[in-house]
Amino acid sequence: METAVLMGPFVGEMYWEAGRFAPMLPYFKKSKYKNKDHKYIIYTREERFDLYGNMADIFVPMRVPGDYEDKSPNCFKLNGLKNPVYQSMAKKFRNKYEQKYKIVEHVYPSVRKGDFVNKNQYNRRFMDYTYSPRKDNYKLVEEYLPNSRPVVVLAPRFREGFKRNWRKWPEFYDRLWQDQELRKKFHFIICGKKGEYIPDEKHRFFDMNDIELTKSSSLIGLLLVILERSAFTFGSQSAIPNLSLLYGVEVLEFGCQKSLHTKTYNIRRTPITFIENKKYNIDVGEIYPIFKKLLKKKENKHGKPSKHMVSK
């Protein structure tokens, strides 16, 4: 009988999956089960398949009634999804595949009270922060985003009713568009999930949501490929700057949790400039000169997009 490692269901927030769960897969394949011919079967939302990408053998799309409608991801759990229902999902997943495979390991987060907020539920020593999005993502980014200049990622996260929204992104876009010096030296691409980011309503910059997805691609997959090509990321504290740090992409970030985002999440000790702004109301006139100075320094030193070099 063939052997398999099961991962999932995963029902929590994107970065909790990207930074604290999915990296176990490359660790399993390259270290723990090296030279073992196991099948790796992943049970998660279809939009997150590219967090596992080419390292997975089988993807099982997770569907939860009311998901994203009357429920919201919260750390490792999904608000409103009762633990017995979650455990039942995990059990049915295992039962389905143990009929065909000998299950070597089945790993999925505990969402019980106290556990679901534990950032260290899985030891970081047993993770490998190497992502391998599927090929379609590379093809789509190559067709859409020119490779003639270094790429700068803009991460304008916005959630309705969220206290950490920065409402001055439109003003920032106007300021950037007027800056012909920077626009001649860099390509700027806006990244975020539809409904959870502020686009440029005047359509003056690249926007990854303008890329038409295929069945074998995803917004997350596009983002990972874009980060491989990027030289710099700017945004408030959120998942995209955190992923940028894992990719070795320098970050300018503002927010209310400096130590967490510059040290705890910054596993590679990537260069980061963090502006403490607890009310998320920093003026464009204050942040833009810092943004420009860092980019000019980046352009003068390198002039090329950074490469994907992710280590444990």
C-alpha positions as semicolon CSV with decimal commas, in nm:
position;residue;x (nm);y (nm);z (nm)
1;M;0,000;0,000;0,000
2;E;0,127;0,349;-0,085
3;T;0,202;0,588;0,200
4;A;0,073;0,941;0,248
5;V;0,108;1,250;0,465
6;L;-0,213;1,446;0,517
7;M;-0,220;1,821;0,589
8;G;-0,546;1,988;0,684
9;P;-0,814;2,097;0,710
10;F;-0,682;2,448;0,749
11;V;-0,953;2,706;0,822
12;G;-0,766;3,006;0,963
13;E;-0,611;3,329;0,838
14;M;-0,394;3,339;0,529
15;Y;-0,068;3,436;0,696
16;W;-0,121;3,184;0,976
17;E;-0,131;2,922;0,702
18;A;0,149;3,074;0,494
19;G;0,387;3,137;0,781
20;R;0,295;2,880;1,046
21;F;0,154;2,574;0,869
22;A;0,230;2,536;0,497
23;P;0,611;2,555;0,546
24;M;0,597;2,213;0,711
25;L;0,541;2,057;0,368
26;P;0,889;2,138;0,225
27;Y;1,035;2,038;0,563
28;F;0,863;1,701;0,540
29;K;0,979;1,644;0,182
30;K;1,337;1,767;0,216
31;S;1,418;1,672;0,574
32;K;1,186;1,462;0,789
33;Y;1,080;1,222;0,513
34;K;1,371;1,274;0,275
35;N;1,402;0,993;0,018
36;K;1,061;0,859;0,119
37;D;0,805;0,817;-0,157
38;H;0,505;0,954;0,033
39;K;0,208;1,124;-0,129
40;Y;0,135;1,467;0,016
41;I;-0,235;1,544;0,029
42;I;-0,353;1,896;0,120
43;Y;-0,699;1,995;0,244
44;T;-0,750;2,372;0,235
45;R;-0,931;2,648;0,048
46;E;-0,870;2,628;-0,327
47;E;-0,746;2,988;-0,331
48;R;-0,454;2,881;-0,110
49;F;-0,330;2,581;-0,305
50;D;-0,023;2,770;-0,424
51;L;0,110;2,797;-0,068
52;Y;0,195;2,429;-0,120
53;G;0,222;2,441;-0,499
54;N;0,436;2,190;-0,682
55;M;0,538;2,013;-0,362
56;A;0,189;1,872;-0,310
57;D;0,054;1,564;-0,488
58;I;-0,320;1,598;-0,428
59;F;-0,526;1,907;-0,344
60;V;-0,865;1,870;-0,177
61;P;-1,072;2,192;-0,188
62;M;-1,221;2,279;0,149
63;R;-1,573;2,418;0,146
64;V;-1,750;2,542;0,457
65;P;-2,113;2,664;0,443
66;G;-2,117;3,038;0,510
67;D;-1,738;3,067;0,472
68;Y;-1,643;3,436;0,432
69;E;-2,013;3,529;0,449
70;D;-2,112;3,483;0,813
71;K;-1,776;3,342;0,926
72;S;-1,429;3,493;0,928
73;P;-1,080;3,341;0,965
74;N;-0,924;3,416;1,303
75;C;-0,568;3,295;1,367
76;F;-0,587;2,913;1,330
77;K;-0,968;2,894;1,351
78;L;-1,276;3,004;1,159
79;N;-1,514;3,207;1,375
80;G;-1,851;3,037;1,392
81;L;-1,721;2,692;1,298
82;K;-1,774;2,475;1,604
83;N;-1,490;2,248;1,707
84;P;-1,691;1,923;1,671
85;V;-1,770;2,018;1,310
86;Y;-1,405;2,097;1,243
87;Q;-1,295;1,766;1,398
88;S;-1,553;1,587;1,186
89;M;-1,407;1,746;0,872
90;A;-1,060;1,624;0,970
91;K;-1,188;1,275;1,044
92;K;-1,375;1,243;0,713
93;F;-1,066;1,365;0,528
94;R;-0,852;1,099;0,692
95;N;-1,111;0,824;0,649
96;K;-1,135;0,895;0,277
97;Y;-0,763;0,862;0,209
98;E;-0,672;0,586;0,453
99;Q;-0,878;0,353;0,236
100;K;-0,612;0,392;-0,034
101;Y;-0,299;0,494;0,155
102;K;-0,118;0,407;0,474
103;I;-0,125;0,739;0,660
104;V;0,222;0,820;0,793
105;E;0,119;1,149;0,951
106;H;-0,191;1,369;0,963
107;V;-0,124;1,724;1,075
108;Y;-0,388;1,993;1,126
109;P;-0,416;2,279;1,378
110;S;-0,593;2,262;1,709
111;V;-0,863;2,529;1,717
112;R;-0,964;2,479;2,077
113;K;-0,981;2,775;2,313
114;G;-0,631;2,895;2,385
115;D;-0,476;2,687;2,107
116;F;-0,604;2,874;1,804
117;V;-0,411;3,190;1,897
118;N;-0,085;3,009;1,970
119;K;0,169;3,136;1,714
120;N;0,404;2,853;1,812
121;Q;0,160;2,566;1,784
122;Y;0,410;2,425;1,535
123;N;0,782;2,464;1,603
124;R;0,959;2,693;1,358
125;R;1,259;2,459;1,354
126;F;1,046;2,209;1,166
127;M;0,953;2,443;0,883
128;D;1,117;2,535;0,556
129;Y;1,002;2,869;0,415
130;T;1,041;2,772;0,052
131;Y;0,732;2,818;-0,164
132;S;0,682;2,666;-0,508
133;P;0,369;2,809;-0,677
134;R;0,234;2,624;-0,979
135;K;0,365;2,698;-1,329
136;D;0,061;2,892;-1,449
137;N;0,137;3,165;-1,197
138;Y;0,482;3,223;-1,347
139;K;0,340;3,231;-1,698
140;L;0,070;3,484;-1,607
141;V;0,308;3,719;-1,424
142;E;0,561;3,700;-1,707
143;E;0,293;3,798;-1,958
144;Y;0,157;4,084;-1,746
145;L;0,447;4,243;-1,561
146;P;0,746;4,373;-1,763
147;N;1,088;4,265;-1,649
148;S;1,261;4,584;-1,761
149;R;1,280;4,754;-1,419
150;P;1,294;4,652;-1,051
151;V;0,949;4,576;-0,911
152;V;0,801;4,751;-0,607
153;V;0,501;4,593;-0,433
154;L;0,235;4,821;-0,282
155;A;0,020;4,648;-0,018
156;P;-0,290;4,866;0,049
157;R;-0,475;4,630;0,283
158;F;-0,827;4,750;0,374
159;R;-1,100;4,565;0,559
160;E;-1,442;4,713;0,624
161;G;-1,473;4,810;0,989
162;F;-1,107;4,731;1,056
163;K;-0,921;4,977;1,281
164;R;-0,591;4,926;1,097
165;N;-0,702;5,071;0,764
166;W;-0,496;5,352;0,608
167;R;-0,739;5,574;0,421
168;K;-0,472;5,779;0,249
169;W;-0,378;5,533;-0,025
170;P;-0,550;5,738;-0,300
171;E;-0,342;6,039;-0,193
172;F;-0,029;5,821;-0,192
173;Y;-0,107;5,699;-0,547
174;D;-0,144;6,060;-0,665
175;R;0,189;6,153;-0,509
176;L;0,362;5,853;-0,666
177;W;0,213;5,921;-1,009
178;Q;0,351;6,275;-0,997
179;D;0,698;6,139;-0,915
180;Q;0,833;6,080;-1,264
181;E;1,181;6,012;-1,129
182;L;1,071;5,700;-0,941
183;R;0,830;5,585;-1,210
184;K;1,110;5,584;-1,467
185;K;1,322;5,357;-1,250
186;F;1,070;5,111;-1,101
187;H;0,756;4,919;-1,189
188;F;0,490;4,951;-0,917
189;I;0,231;4,679;-0,867
190;I;-0,064;4,692;-0,627
191;C;-0,130;4,362;-0,450
192;G;-0,423;4,254;-0,238
193;K;-0,737;4,046;-0,231
194;K;-1,050;4,186;-0,393
195;G;-1,267;4,348;-0,129
196;E;-0,973;4,371;0,110
197;Y;-0,749;4,629;-0,053
198;I;-0,767;4,981;-0,198
199;P;-0,700;4,983;-0,573
200;D;-0,596;5,289;-0,770
201;E;-0,929;5,400;-0,913
202;K;-0,746;5,582;-1,193
203;H;-0,573;5,259;-1,307
204;R;-0,228;5,415;-1,332
205;F;-0,029;5,124;-1,188
206;F;-0,006;4,751;-1,236
207;D;-0,258;4,561;-1,022
208;M;-0,239;4,186;-0,980
209;N;-0,620;4,167;-0,977
210;D;-0,610;4,265;-1,344
211;I;-0,452;3,927;-1,421
212;E;-0,710;3,672;-1,533
213;L;-0,663;3,354;-1,332
214;T;-0,659;3,002;-1,471
215;K;-0,771;2,685;-1,292
216;S;-0,409;2,622;-1,191
217;S;-0,329;2,966;-1,050
218;S;-0,440;3,190;-0,765
219;L;-0,395;3,539;-0,627
220;I;-0,162;3,395;-0,365
221;G;0,034;3,216;-0,636
222;L;0,066;3,538;-0,836
223;L;0,178;3,723;-0,523
224;L;0,451;3,468;-0,448
225;V;0,585;3,490;-0,804
226;I;0,575;3,870;-0,793
227;L;0,770;3,866;-0,467
228;E;1,037;3,652;-0,631
229;R;1,091;3,937;-0,875
230;S;1,051;4,224;-0,630
231;A;1,306;4,463;-0,486
232;F;1,088;4,639;-0,228
233;T;0,749;4,631;-0,052
234;F;0,553;4,915;0,111
235;G;0,240;4,883;0,324
236;S;0,087;4,880;0,669
237;Q;0,156;4,575;0,885
238;S;-0,017;4,281;0,720
239;A;0,046;3,950;0,547
240;I;0,210;4,083;0,229
241;P;0,495;4,265;0,405
242;N;0,543;3,955;0,622
243;L;0,574;3,733;0,315
244;S;0,807;3,988;0,159
245;L;1,041;3,947;0,455
246;L;1,042;3,570;0,403
247;Y;1,141;3,630;0,040
248;G;1,425;3,859;0,141
249;V;1,248;4,163;-0,004
250;E;1,321;4,486;0,182
251;V;1,013;4,642;0,347
252;L;0,888;4,983;0,455
253;E;0,600;4,924;0,695
254;F;0,398;5,117;0,949
255;G;0,173;4,998;1,230
256;C;0,143;4,920;1,599
257;Q;0,347;4,602;1,657
258;K;0,708;4,686;1,572
259;S;0,886;4,401;1,750
260;L;0,647;4,137;1,616
261;H;0,686;4,247;1,255
262;T;1,056;4,333;1,256
263;K;1,185;4,044;1,467
264;T;0,939;3,760;1,530
265;Y;0,811;3,741;1,172
266;N;1,141;3,847;1,019
267;I;1,304;3,505;1,022
268;R;1,562;3,595;0,758
269;R;1,647;3,930;0,919
270;T;1,555;4,107;0,598
271;P;1,609;4,487;0,599
272;I;1,294;4,659;0,722
273;T;1,209;5,017;0,816
274;F;0,915;5,022;1,056
275;I;0,732;5,344;1,144
276;E;0,527;5,322;1,463
277;N;0,183;5,462;1,390
278;K;-0,073;5,311;1,626
279;K;-0,368;5,502;1,482
280;Y;-0,282;5,418;1,120
281;N;-0,321;5,780;1,022
282;I;0,033;5,874;0,916
283;D;0,044;6,159;0,665
284;V;0,155;6,091;0,308
285;G;0,383;6,391;0,347
286;E;0,563;6,212;0,628
287;I;0,589;5,859;0,487
288;Y;0,652;5,942;0,120
289;P;0,999;6,103;0,166
290;I;1,108;5,791;0,358
291;F;0,966;5,570;0,083
292;K;1,150;5,766;-0,186
293;K;1,478;5,778;0,003
294;L;1,478;5,400;0,055
295;L;1,397;5,335;-0,310
296;K;1,669;5,568;-0,435
297;K;1,914;5,391;-0,206
298;K;1,791;5,055;-0,333
299;E;1,821;5,163;-0,697
300;N;2,169;5,305;-0,646
301;K;2,296;4,991;-0,473
302;H;2,133;4,722;-0,681
303;G;1,921;4,838;-0,970
304;K;1,785;4,486;-1,012
305;P;1,498;4,285;-0,864
306;S;1,592;4,065;-0,568
307;K;1,613;3,690;-0,615
308;H;1,412;3,430;-0,428
309;M;1,636;3,311;-0,145
310;V;1,430;3,172;0,140
311;S;1,596;2,981;0,422
312;K;1,475;2,826;0,743
